[in-house]
Amino acid sequence: MAPGPTGFAAGAVRVLAELWGARFGDDDFVWSPAGMWLALGAVASGARGGTAEELRALLGGDGVAAAEAVTWVGRRLGETDGLAVATGVWARVPVLEGFRRGLPEVEFGVLRGAPARFVSPGEVSGATDRFGSPDAGAGQDELDRWVRRATGGRIPRLPLGLDGSEELVLLNALALKASWLTAFPRHLTREEPFTDGYGDTRPVPTMRRCIPAAWVWSVAGVTVVELPCEGERGPRVRFLLGPEGAGPAEVLPAAWAGPAVCEPLAADSAELALPRFSLRTKTDAGPHLAALGITRALRPGADFSALSPADLFVSKVVQEAVVEVAEEGVEAAAVTQVAMTRGAAPPRHQVVERLAFDRPFGVVVLDASGEVPLFAGWRQSAPGQSTTRAISRPS
């Protein structure tokens, strides 16, 4: 088996997951730490000066190091069975050849209305095109189609529509479809009580099955259940149940805790009761970035001189993510959208343990190595209620 991501790259994604995840609060959410890190890492590879320093502090790298890490992690994640990873950049300003060469796995295209002139083989080029000729350009409809194709239709369009101010748009997409190694028997699914984070109890469709003790462990009072998926390198899907009253900031990091702090289940098997559920969240990342120390990149005067000779800054960062868990398996997708504008633009005796996920719980999907959090979510409300949530400011 190929080794997992390097300690630098995997650790950087986990750090981002913990820092950012703590800002969502206790309501329902789902997001993609890996998707956000890949998108911001690609942007960081074009940053210099104080802008680069801030991004490096949050992401673990900038410049060449960030470009290499983004490329390496993207390739490694693509080796996880059932997971597709794609990144594209569309620009109407010149893009430096060095930036493009540093991101060989990223596809480059042009925004509609971009200049058709290409300078090659010099240092600066138009936005080149694996998508089509410069004259054709890509607009809202084309980027919406790219999103649908990259996510298998799970996300139908850009998280945030174009308003004409964008000089460059970077999109990262993750799409996962995996079947459980052993499906939940549908005839055992029945309504059972679920007590939400507000103390209200209601019946929800709950799947049931017996699982081996090896699939269950605990980390500092958090119960972790891993359900294996089909494939030699299937994703690691872990469900997390914390102590009464614990929130996602305390619970979710247990999904990627090292084996040294994991305590095995003191039973021979477990009877699992898990709600069938889905989550969908659209997150405005700008306020989160500012709260985590990223300020220079978000205002005129940012230094992205290794990306383009144009005076660019990051005007918008938005992510939409979805995860669905059912008897047969798990499906998930995320699109992270980064828009950049010019500086002048606006801003023994056999023991069976019962594990009932009948109150707020977490779900984390990791890559095949079990090191990189692809998706992380929290279910506060009773499954079956509306789970679409827009997040625009830190908690």
N, C-alpha and C positions, 0 to 999 in steps of 0.2 A: 504494500500500500504506500502511495506517495505521502511524504510528510505534509503536515498541515501548514498553514500560513506561519510566517516567521513570528517570533515573539514580538518584534516591533509592530508589525502590521496588525496582527490579531489583538495585541494588547491595546493599541491605539483605538481600535473600534470599540473594545470593551470599555475603555475609559470614557469615550464619547457617549456610549450607551448609559453609563451610570450618571455622568454629569447632566446630560440632556434629559434622561428619563425622570430624574428627580424633579423636573420643572413642570411635568404634566399635571400634577395633582392626583387626586384619587378617582376622578371620573373615568368612564370608559375611554380607551384610546388604543390605537395600534400605530406603530411607525416602524421604519426600517433603519436601524443604526448603520448597517453596512451600506445601504443606498445613500444615506446622507453623507457618510464618510467618503465614499467614492466620488460623489459629486463635488464636495468641498475640496477633497484632495486634488482633483483635476484642476480646479480653480487655483489652489495654493501653488501648484507647480508653475504657474505663471506670475506669481507674486514676488516682489522684492522689497527690501528695506523694512520699515516698521510694519507694513502690511503683512509681509511674510512672517515676521516674528510673532505677531498675534495669531496667525493661522497655525504656525508651527506649535505654539503652546497648546492649542486646542486639539490639533490633529496628529501631532507627533512628528510632523515633517513638512518641508516646503521645497520648492525648486526641484532639482533633479531627484532628490530623495523621495519627494511626494510622488513625482511622476512614475518612478520605478515601483513604488509601493502600490500605487493605483493599478498599474499594469499587472503586477504579480498577483495581487489579491483578486482582481477581476478574473484572471485565468484560473486561479485555484477554486474560486467559488463556482465557476462554470463546470468544474469537475464533479460537483454534487449532483447526483441523479435527480432529474426532474426540475432543476433550477436553470433558468436562462438569465444571462446578464448582458445588458447592452448600454452603451453610452454614445451620445451624439452631440456634436456642437454645430450650430448654425450661426453665421455671422454676416453682417453687412459692412464690417470694418476689416482691414487687413489683419491677418493672423500670422504671427511669426513662424517661420519654418521650424525653428528650434522647439517651439511649444508643440507643434504637430508631431515632430519626430519623437519627442519624449513620451507621447501617448499613442503608441502604435495600434492599440486595440480600440481607440476611439474613432468613430466615423465623423467626417467633417462635411458640411454642406453650406449653402448660402441662404440667408433670409431673403425673401422676396423684396426686390428693390435694391439688392446689393450690387456693387459695381461688377461688371462682367470681366474686367481686366485682371489678368494673372501675371505676376512677375516671377519668373522661374529661370534659372535655379538660384535666385538671390535669397537674401535672408527673409524677405517679406513676400507673402503671397495673398491673393484673395482667399476666400474661405475653402477652397478646393472641394472636391465633390465626389464622394462615393454614392451620393444620392441622385445626382443629375447634373445637367449643365448649369453654369452660372446664370445663363439667361432664363432658365426655368425657375430657379429659386424655390424656396419653400415658405409657405405661409401657414396661417392657422390650420386650415384643413389638412395640409400635408403633415404637419406635426401631430395633429390629432390622430391621423392614420398611423403614424409611427408609434404613438403611445398604445393604440389598440393592438397593433401587431406585436409590439414588444412585450405586452402583458397578457396576450391571449384573450383580449377583450375584457379582462377583469376591471381595467380602468379605461373608460371609453374616450377620454380626451385629456388635454393638458390640465393639470391641476389649477392653473390660472391662465385665462385667455390673454392673448397678446393685445397690447393697446397701442402699438406703433412706436413706443419709446425705446424698445429693445434694440441694442446694437449687436448683442450676442446672446444666444440662448443655449444653455447646456442642459441636457436631459440624461438622467440615469434611470434605468428600469430594471427591476428584478421581478421575475415571475416564477412561481413554484407550483407544481402539481405533483403530489405524492400520495401513494396508497399505503395504508397501514399494512404491515407484514401479516397481521391477522385482523380482519375487519370486526367491528362490533356487530353482533347479531341484531338485525333490525327488530326482530320480534321481542327482544328484551327491552327496547326503548319504551319508556313510559314516563308519564308526568310525575315528577317528584318535587317536593318543596325546595325553593331557593330563597335564602334571606339576603337581600341586597345590602349595600353599604349604608342605607338609611334605616335599616331595621324592618323593612316591609318584607313579608313572605308571600310568595305566589308559586303555583305549580309551573314547571318548565319541562320540556322534553329532555329526558336524561338517558344517556346511553349507559349500558352496563356490560361488564365482562370481568372475568378473573384474569389476573396477570401475575407473572412470577415475581418473587421478592426482589430479584436482581434489577428489576425495572424501577425500583423505588428506593430513595434514600432521603436523608434530611441534612440540611445545612443551617445551623444556628436557629433551630426551631421551625424552619421552612421545609415542608414536605415537597419533594421533587419526584414527579412521575415522568419517565421517558417512554414514549410509545415508538417502537422501531418501525421504520418504513421499508418498503420493498427496495431492492437494489443493493449492490455491494457497497456503494457510497451514497446511501440515502441520507436525507437531512435528519438531524436530531431534533425531535419535537418534544418539548418538555412543558409540563403543566405544573404550576407552583401554587401551593396553598400555605399561606402564612398563619401565624398566630392570630387570634381574634383581634380585630382592630388594626392590624398591620396594613400599610399601604404599599403601592408598587415600588417606591424607592427602597424600602426595606426588603421586599420579597424578590423582585425580578433578578437582582445580581446573583442570587443563589443558582440560577440556571447555568452560569459559566464558572462557578466556584471550582477550585482545584480539588483533586481527589483526597488531599490530605485533610480537608475539613468536612468531608462527606461521611455520614454515619449510616450504615446499612439498616434496612428494615428488620426489626426484631420479630419476624414472623416468617412463615414458609411461603406464603402467597398473599395476595391482596384482592379484595373485591372492589373494583373501581366503578364509581358512579360519576359520570362526566357529562355536563350539559352539552347538547348540540348547539353551536352558537356561531355568530359571525360578528365581525367588527369592521368598521370603516371610519377613517379619520383623515381630514385635510388639515395640515398644520402650516401656519404662517411662521416660518423659522426665523424671520428677521429679529423679533424681540428676544427670542431665545439666544441667538448669536450675540446680540448686544449684552445680554445678561451674563454670558459666558466669556466676555472680554474681547469680542470681535467688534471693533468700532471703525478702524481705519478703512477696512475693506468695504464698508457700507456707506461711505460718503465720498463726495468729490474730493480729489486729491489722493485717492488710493493709488498704490504703486503696483500696477500689473504690467510693467514694462517688459517682462519676459513673455507676455502673452500677445500683446499687440502694441503698435506705436500709438494707437488711439488712447485718449485719456479716459479710461473706463473705471467704473466702480460697480459693486454688486448692488443692484436696486431691489431685487426680490429673490427670496428663496422659499419655495413652497413644496411640500411633499404630500402626496395622497397615498394612503396604504389601506389594504383590505386583507383580512384573513377569514377563512371559513373552515370550520371543523365539523365533520359529520361522521357517520358510521364507516364510510369507506376510506376516508383519508383527510388530507388537508390541502387547501389551495390558498395561495397568498400572492400578492403583488404590491409593488410600490413604484411610484414615479417621483423622482426628485427633480425639480425645475429650478435652475439658477438663471436669472436674467441680469445682464449687465448693460448699463447705459453710459453715455459720455458724461464727463464731469459736470457739464452744464445742465444735465437732465434732472428732474425732481427725484427725490429719494425712496423438633422433637415430638411431643404431642403437637400435631400440626396446628399451627395458628394461622388464621386468615384475618387479615386486617381490613376493615372497611374504610375506604377512602372516598368520601362523598364531597365533591366540589359543589357544595350547596350554599356557598357564600362567596364574596368577592375573591377572585383568583387571577393568576397571571398565566400567560402563554408566551413561550420564547421558542423560535425556530432558529437553530444554528446550522452552519454548514456541516458537511460530512465529517470534518475533523473535530467537530464539537467545540471549536474555539471562537468562531466569529458569529456574533448575533445578527442574523439576517432580518428577523422581525421580532418585535417585542410588544406585547399587548396586555391590557388589564381589563377585566370584566367586573365592573362594579354593579351594574344594573342586572336585573333578571334577564337571561337570554330569552329572546322572543320580542323584546321591546326594541324600538328604533335605536340603532347604534351608530348612525351617521353623525359625526361631530366635527365641527370646525374649530380649530384652536388658533388664536391670533395673538395671545400674549402669555408670558410666563406666569406660572401660579405663584 
